[in-house]
Amino acid sequence: MIVAVVITYFPDRETLQRQFDALRAQCDGIVIVDNGSAEDQLEWLRRLVRESGGKARLSEQGDNLGIAAAQNRGVA
């Protein structure tokens, strides 16, 4: 099984949408770990995950705990 871990922090929606679409075609699953983005961006990420047909999960850290902590959370 191949699962992609994507770390976000105030992501550019257009770029992330393209990445997400490419990963959906290549991976069995996608874990998005958000590292403290604003509420409007979180709502967009939640919708992206809902529309993935169960292929993606979102982990909201709440605060920016750093890239290493976010990667560890995504891998776990």
C-alpha positions as CSV (number, residue, x, y, z in Angstrom):
1,M,0.0,0.0,0.0
2,I,1.3,3.5,-0.9
3,V,0.2,6.4,1.2
4,A,1.3,10.0,0.6
5,V,1.8,12.3,3.5
6,V,1.2,16.0,2.7
7,I,2.1,18.8,5.1
8,T,0.2,22.0,4.7
9,Y,0.6,25.5,6.3
10,F,-1.5,28.2,4.6
11,P,-1.5,26.2,1.3
12,D,-2.0,27.7,-2.1
13,R,-5.3,26.1,-3.1
14,E,-4.6,25.8,-6.9
15,T,-1.2,24.2,-6.3
16,L,-2.5,21.8,-3.6
17,Q,-5.5,20.8,-5.8
18,R,-3.2,19.8,-8.6
19,Q,-0.9,17.9,-6.2
20,F,-3.9,16.2,-4.6
21,D,-5.4,15.1,-8.0
22,A,-2.0,13.7,-9.1
23,L,-1.6,11.8,-5.8
24,R,-5.1,10.4,-5.9
25,A,-4.3,8.7,-9.2
26,Q,-1.0,7.3,-7.9
27,C,-1.6,6.4,-4.2
28,D,-3.8,4.2,-2.2
29,G,-4.4,6.9,0.4
30,I,-3.4,10.5,1.3
31,V,-2.9,11.9,4.8
32,I,-2.9,15.7,5.0
33,V,-1.4,17.1,8.1
34,D,-2.3,20.8,8.5
35,N,0.2,22.7,10.6
36,G,-1.9,25.6,11.8
37,S,-3.7,27.2,8.8
38,A,-6.5,29.7,9.0
39,E,-10.1,28.5,9.4
40,D,-11.1,29.2,5.8
41,Q,-8.3,27.1,4.5
42,L,-9.1,24.3,6.9
43,E,-12.7,24.3,5.7
44,W,-11.4,24.0,2.1
45,L,-9.1,21.1,3.2
46,R,-12.0,19.4,5.0
47,R,-14.1,19.6,1.8
48,L,-11.3,18.3,-0.3
49,V,-11.0,15.3,2.0
50,R,-14.8,14.7,2.1
51,E,-14.9,14.7,-1.7
52,S,-12.0,12.2,-1.9
53,G,-14.3,9.2,-1.6
54,G,-12.6,8.0,1.5
55,K,-9.1,8.1,0.0
56,A,-7.9,11.0,2.1
57,R,-7.7,11.9,5.8
58,L,-7.0,15.3,7.4
59,S,-5.1,15.7,10.7
60,E,-5.5,19.2,12.1
61,Q,-2.6,20.1,14.4
62,G,-4.1,23.5,15.4
63,D,-0.7,25.1,15.8
64,N,2.5,25.1,13.7
65,L,4.5,22.5,15.6
66,G,7.1,22.3,12.9
67,I,7.7,20.1,9.8
68,A,9.2,17.2,11.7
69,A,6.3,16.9,14.1
70,A,3.8,17.1,11.3
71,Q,5.7,14.4,9.3
72,N,5.8,12.2,12.3
73,R,2.1,12.6,12.9
74,G,1.3,11.9,9.2
75,V,3.4,8.7,9.3
76,A,1.8,7.5,12.5
